Amino acid sequence: MGELIMELKNVTKYFPGVIALNDMSFQVRTGEVHGLIGENGAGKSTLIKVFTGVNQPEKGKIIIDGKEVKLSNPNIAKHYGVGCIYQELNICPDLSITDNLFINYYKKKGFLLDYTYMHAKAKEIMQSLGIDIDPHTLCGKLGIGVQQMVEIGKSILSEARLIIMDEPTSSLSNKEVEQLMKTIQILKEKGIAIIFVSHKLEEIFEICDCITVMRDGSHISTKPVAEVTNDSLIADMVGRSLDNLFPKEETVRGEEFLRIEHFNSVGVLRDVSFKAYAGEVLGFSGLVGAGRTETMRALFGADPKDSGEVYIKGKKVEINSPKDAISNGIAFVTEDRKGEGLILDASVKNNLFLATIDKDTHHGFLDQKKYESVGEENVKTYKIKTPTLQTPVGTLSGGNQQKVVIAKWVNTDADIYIFDEPTRGIDVGAKIEVYNVINKLCSEGKCVIMVSSELPEILGMSDRVIVMREGKIMGELERGSENFNQEDIMRAAWGGKLS
């Protein structure tokens, strides 16, 4: 074990109506990768903000090198050696790698900036992270993975002793994740401590030395990675044993609700045709860029198509806009909940009724009583953790934001529900709640289409699976058949034939 450098002792932090941290303690040691996990709303983000000086606790102590300190703002936290790589990268795309690295640490030679030194130092820092690149390159031209390395480089330049990584792999390709893991090993060898926050347990097991679990703002456990299992971590996170991560319920397939014929879009979709039925989950699988999301957006009228026909309950319909789709009984839980599913500055209540606002307006006035009663019911039914219905939805955790999006669409009482990556970026407890919503919709005779990049999720929740590659359907698999497995799905996704 390395030397203890930072410690939170019995920290409590309040927000209106919420105890975000409750008597929370946490230790950080040199050269240690410390995993931090918990359900959305467990308090992880607030803990990070206490470490980085964004939030100040009402109670408790922050101890650095054995002395109590007050991290009253982010600059003081940086002074004590705390760096943070947030999910939303803090990169200036129109500036070079060098300028991004030195934006708060410019070096001068006389009256001028010493770019000779800064470019050389920037190249040295990036090479130390395994990235050999011209430091003159504009950051806007870099991939997300390299931009992330620039963020890590900022922390190294500021001589950070602790780097917090908040969901660092959420937007990375497999190759970029591999490079990040190598970089973390490099940082660890330099004696830098890492707090690694992730919903992906396989990454936690791969890179972390120990793991802390939080629940409801409290410390639940801290153990060496060798002493925990998937099941024990999940039980700690949710406070109960989860024997079945995919609580698929058997339903009876009903009538054909949806038929798509010959969807084409130049360079995107190639003759896509399929059917979906009441009471079933139709899964869509494939590699990134396979055309799954593009198919759903074309169906919903969010993106144009060059040709193709849509039939709902046997009747041909014209869908040229999301409004057309909604009026024909289609709901779409989009992949990008923050950019397309919610108005982040608006209240939870207003977001819950975004898709039904036309129905709930009478003579130019909104039915506020209905909003209040149904909104309160939504909060209880979907277990949305929010202080009030008036709380801005952007202040909620990712899992609770996703529940608001789902409730918004269920309020439309649609016949066909499209879920595009419905559990991306949310914890295991919230995932199961999403699956239970899907089960309930199917039991009510609704039709559910689910797009997912997670093969266990696709296999665990789907009745049928359609596999796509390069905008084309490569095959269809039925639950219970011999080829309903990961190997055959991946074979089709890579262009091979189903066994």
N, C-alpha and C positions, 0 to 999 in steps of 0.2 A: 504494500500500500504506500502511496506517495504521501508527501507532507500535506497536512491540512492547511489550506490557504484561505478558504472562505466558508462561512457558516451562517445560516439563518437559525435563530433559536426562538421557538414559541411565538412566531410571527402571526398576527391577526390583521386582516384587512377587510374593511366594510365598504360596501356600495349601497345606495338606497335600496332597501328591501332585501339585500343579499349579503351573506357572509362569504366573501370570495376566498379568504384564507382563514383557517380556524386552528390556531395554536400549531402552526406548521413549522417543522424543523427540517433542515437540509444541509448536507456537508459536501464540500468539493475539495478534491485532493489533486496535487500535481500529477500530470501524466496519466490521468484517469479519464476514461470515457464513461460518463454516468448517464444511463438511460432514464428518461422521465416519461411515464405513461399514465394514462387515466382517461376516463370517458370525457367527451366534450362537456364543458361546464364543471370539470373536476377542480379547476383552479390553476392549471398549468400556465396559461397565459398571464394570469395575475402574478404568479411566482416569478416568471421571467421579467415582468415589468418592475418587480421589487428589486431583483438583481441588477437591472439596468438603470435604476433611478427614475423610471417613469412614474411609478407609484410609490408612495411612502406608507408604511404600515402604521396602524394606530397603536399596536402593541408589539412587543418583541424586540430582539436585537439582531443587528447585522455585524458580524465579527470578521475582520480581515487581518491575517497575520497575528492573531491573538488579541487584537484591539477592537473595541466597539467603534463603529463609524456610522455616519449618517449619509446615505446616498440620496441627496436631495434633488438631484437632476442627472440626466444622462452624461453630462460632461464630467461630473465628479466620479460617476461609475467608471468612465473610460480612464480617468486619472488613476483609479485603483486597479486597472487592468482587466475590465470587463468589456468584452465585445459580443455582438449579437448578430447572427445572420437570420433575418426574418423571412417568412414565406414570400412576402412581397419585397423583392430586392430593391435596395436603395441605390440604384444606378442612374447616372446621368447619361442617357444614350448618345447625346451629341458631343460628349467629351471622350478623349482618348483613355486608354487603360491607365496611363501615367497620371493624367489629370484626376481621374476617379480615385486612384490610390492616394494621391497627395492633396486632395481637395481641402483638407484641414491642416495639412502639414507641409505646405509649399516651402521649398528651400530657395534662398536667394544668394546671389553672388553679386555683391554691390547693390545696385538698384534694380537689377534684373533677376528674373527667375532662373535658377540654375538647372535648365532642362537637360544638360549633359549628364549631371549627377542623377537627376530624377528618372530619366529614361533608363539609365544603367541599373539603378536600384529597382525600378519596376520590373525590368527583365529578370533580375536576380530573384526577386520575390516570386514571380510567376513560375520560374524554372524550379524553385524550391518546392512548389506545389504540383510539379509534374506537367506544367503547361509551358511549352516553348513557343512564344508568340511575340510578334512585333508590338512593343508597348505603345507605338503611335496609333494602333488600330482603334477606331471608334467603338465604344462599347455597344452601341446600337446594332452593330454588325455581328456581334458575337451571339452564340447560342446561350441558352439559359445556364447550361452547365459551366461554361467559361465565365459568364457573368457572376455566377456564384463564387467561383474561385477568386474573382476580383474582390468580392466582398470579404472573403476570408483573408485575402492579401491586405485589405485595409486594417483588419484586426492585428495582423502580424506587424504591420508598419507602426501601429500605435502601441506595440509591445504588450498586447493583451496576454494575460496569464490564464484567463478563462474565456472560452468562446462558446456561446450558446447557439445551437443550431435548431431552429424551429421548423419541423417538417421539411428538412432540407432536400428530400428526394421526391417531393410531391409532383414536380414538373419535369423531372429528369428522365432521359432514356436509360436503358440498361447499361449502356457503355458509360454514360455520364455518372451513373450511380457507382459503377466500378471504380471510376477515377476518384470520386469523392471518398470512397472507403480507403483508398490508398493514401489520399491526402490526410485523412483523419489519423492514420497510422503514423504519418510523417510528423504531424503536430504532436501526437502523443509522445513520440521519441524525443521531441524537443522539450518535453516537460509541461506542455500546455494542457490544461484541463478542458474537457469538452462536456457540456450538457447536451445530450442528444434526445430531442423530442420527436417521437414518431408514433403513428398508428400502426405501422407495419412491424409486427412482432418478429418476423424473420430477420429484419435489419437490426433490431434491438439485440437479438441473440448473436448476430454475426460480429457486431462491432463493439458492444458495450462490455465493461468489466463488472459493473453492478447496475441494479435497476431499482428505482424508487417508484412506487405506485401511489397515486393520489386518488382520493374520492371525496366529493362534496367539500373541497377545500382543505381536507385533512390529510396528514401523512398516514398511510396504511402500512407500508412495509418498505424496507430497503435491504436487499439481499445480493450477494454475489451471483453473477449470471449462471454459474454452475449449479446453484441451489434452487433454481426455479424452472418451471415448465410452462408451456403455453396455457395449460388448463389452470395452473395455480395463479398465473398472472391475471387471467381473465376473471377468475373467481374473486381475486383481490380488487380488480377494477370495478366490478359490478355488484360485489357483495353477495354473490350467489354462484353456485356451480352452473355452468352452461354445457349440458350434455350434448346439445344439438345446436351447432352454430347456424344451421340452415333449417329452420323449423317449417319445412315444406309440408303443406296439408294437401291431402288427396281431394281432388274435385272431379266432377263429371264434365267432360267437354260438351258444350252446348252448340248452338247454331253458329254459322259463319257470320261474324260481325264485320270483318274487314277483308277486302281483297284488293291487292295492288297488282296492276298489270303493266309490264313493260316501261318501268321508269328509266328514263335516259337523261343524262346530263353530260355534255361533252367534257371529257377529262375527269369526270367524277363518278357517274353511275352508268352501268352497262346492263340494260335489259333486266332490271330488278323486278321480280314478280314473287308474291307470296300471299298466303292466307293466314288469318288469325281468327280464333274462335272465342266465344263466351266461356268463362270459367277456366281458362288456361293461361299459363305464363309462356309466352313465346320469347325465347332468349335469342339475342344477336351477339355473335362472337366474331373475333377476327383481330388482326394486328392493327396497330395505329395506322390510320390512313386507309383502312379497308373499305370505308364508305358507309359504315353503320350509322353514325350520327348524321351524315349527309342524306341518307335515305329518310331518316325520321324528320329532318328539317324540311325536306321536300314534301313529305306527306302532310306535315303541319302547315305548309304554305309559308314557312319562314324563309326558304330559299327557292328560287325559280328552278323549274326543270324544263327540258327541251320537249319531252313527250312522256306519256304515261297516263293511266286512268286509275281512279279510285272508286271502289264500290263499298258502300256501307249497308249491311243487311240486304245485299243483293241489288241495291239501287245505285246507279252511277251518280256521283256528285262532283261538283267543281270546287276545288280548294285552291285558291290563289293567294290566300292570306291567313294568318293565325285566326283572325276573326271568323273567316269561313270555317276553319277547322273546329273552333269552339262551338259555333252554331250547329255543326254536324255531330256534336257529341264526342269530340276528341280533346284530351288533356295531355299536356306535354311538360313533364318535369325535366328541365334542361340540364345539361352537364354543367354549365356555368351558372350556378345559383346566384352568385353575387352580381354578375354582369347582366344576366337575362332573367333570372327568376325572382329578384327582389328589388325594391327601391330601398336602399340601405338607410337613408336618412328618414324614411317614413316609419310610422309606428307599426308594431306587430299587428294591431287591429286592421289598419288600412291595407297592409300587405296580404292579410288573410282573405280579403275580398276584392283583390285586383282583377281576378278573372270573372267575377260575377257582378261587377259594378253596374253594368247595363240593366241586369235583372232587378237590382236592388234600388234603382232610382225611380222615384215616382213623382211626376210633375216637376222634375228638376231637383228634387231633394232626395238625399240618401236616407235609407231606413236605419237610423242610428240605433234604435232599440234592438233590431235584429242583429246588427253588428255586434252589440255588446253581449247579447245572450249567446249567439252562435260562437262568437269569439272566445268567450269563457269556456264554452263546451269544447271547442277545439283545443284549448290549452290543457284541459283535463284529459281529453281523449288521447292526444298525441304526446302527452307528458312534456310539453314545451316549458323549459325553465326560463321564466321571464318575470321580473318584478311586477309589471303591470302590462295591460294591453296597450298602453300609451308609450311603452319603452321603444326607442328606435331599434329596428330589427338588426341594424348593423352592429349593435353592441352585444348581441347574443353570440354564443359559441357556434362553430360550424355545424355541429349536429343539430342544434336547436333551430338554426336558420333553415336547414334542410327540412325539418319537420314543419316549419311554417310554409315552405314551398309546397310540400305534399298536401298539407291541409287546405291550402288555397285551391289546389286543383280538385281535391275530393269534394270541396264545397260546390263545385259546378255540377256534381252528379252526372258526370260524363259516362258514356258506355265503353269508351276505349281510352286506356291510360298508357302513355309512353313514358317509361322511366329510363333516362339516359345517364348512366353511371350514378345510380341513386345513392350509393354508399361511399363514394370517393371522398376521402378526407374526413370521415367521421369514425368514431370509436365503435368497438364491438357491441356495446350495449345499444347504442343508437341504431346500428345496423340491424339488429334483431327486431327492433321496433319497426323499422322500415319493412322488413320481411313480413312482419305480422300484418301491416297495412295491406301489402300485396296479397297475402292470404285472404284477408277479409274481403277485398275487392273481388277476388275470384269466387269466393263463397257466395257473393251477392249476384253472381252471373255476369260480372264485368269482364272485359277483355284486357289483358295486361301484356304489353311488349316491354322487355327489359334489355337494354344495351349494357354490357359490362365487359371490362378488360380482365376481370378476375375469374379465371376458369372455375375454381371451387364454387364461386357464387353462381355462375351460369349453370353448372351441373347440379348444384344444391337446390336451386329454386325453379328451374325451367321444366316445362312439360315437353317442349320441343325446342331444338336449337338450330338456328340458321347460321351458317358460317360464311363470312364474306372475305373477299380478297380483291384489292384493286378495283372496287366498285362493282364487283360481280358476285353473285351467290354461287358458292362452291359446293354446297351440300346442305342437307337437312338431316338432323338426328332426332330420334324419338326416345323419350325416357323409357328405360326397360330394354332397349335394343342392345345388341352386342357392341355396337360402335359408339354408345353413349359414354364416352370417356375422354380424358384430357388428351391422350395420345392421338386419337382420331380427329379431334377438333383441331389440334395443332397441325396435324398432317394436312388437313384441308386448308387451314389458314395460310400455310406455306406453299399451297398450290398442288398438293398431292391428292390422290383419290382416297375416298373413304374405304376402309376395309370391309 
